[in-house]
Amino acid sequence: MHTNDNGHYAATVAAIAERDYEAAGDASSRAGWSVLADPRDDHETFDTDDRGTIGDGLRHLLTAALCYRVAGLSARATRRATGGIAVAGDLGATMATPVQAACFDEFVADFRVAGGLDGAADAYTATAEAYRTAADETTDPQTVGATPLFLAAAAPAKQLARTLDNGEIAIEWEDLHGDDPADPGAFLAARAEFKRQRFPSLVDGCVAEGVLAAPRGTTEYATDHHRCPACGSRDVNWIADSTLCLRCSRPTDPQ
């Protein structure tokens, strides 16, 4: 489901490929603000929505904070995260179902980590409890977990993880969720519990490396038509308007 990012998401990916993470943070900020202001032509910001389209805006703001952290711009990361926390709190209180409100709480915890703010562990604990309280026998957690809001909340963690795992899928959908969908509260609470354990170390790892990979799009391995001039890989990742090396996220050249 595409949202109205006005081309700024593609600009974010292009800047990440050039390893200009400040520019990527700026572009991702603009993408977030664009989506929050006008998510889709058929959807207004504060409309109730069982799919949670507005989550894309928060994903872009969270990515912006991560880009600034990797760029060594901690103050900008903190400011972007603080703004994201305010927006997520407002959306959770005004247009969300109880289960969606818990997902907005999940974003809040992620923003705390991305911005280097205190209270992230407690925020994840509160989020897990919110999921347990919000979900009931009418909740289909597998369907909920596959809606745009929940996918948006999962995307930054996946992006961080692939950075540290040679571009591969390092966090599967199943890793983020519980084992038993018959217990929907625990199934969804596993997201917060997983992130409480992993998200801080993923952020710290990318900051230490000074690198953030592009998101993963359409991929092809061992191609005979592209070769990365930076690392020599022939594995390709097509994402947004960019053709990138699957391994190092640098632009890759056709052969």
Order of alpha helices (4+ residues) and beta strands (2+ residues): alpha-alpha-alpha-alpha-alpha-alpha-alpha-alpha-alpha-beta-beta-beta-beta-beta
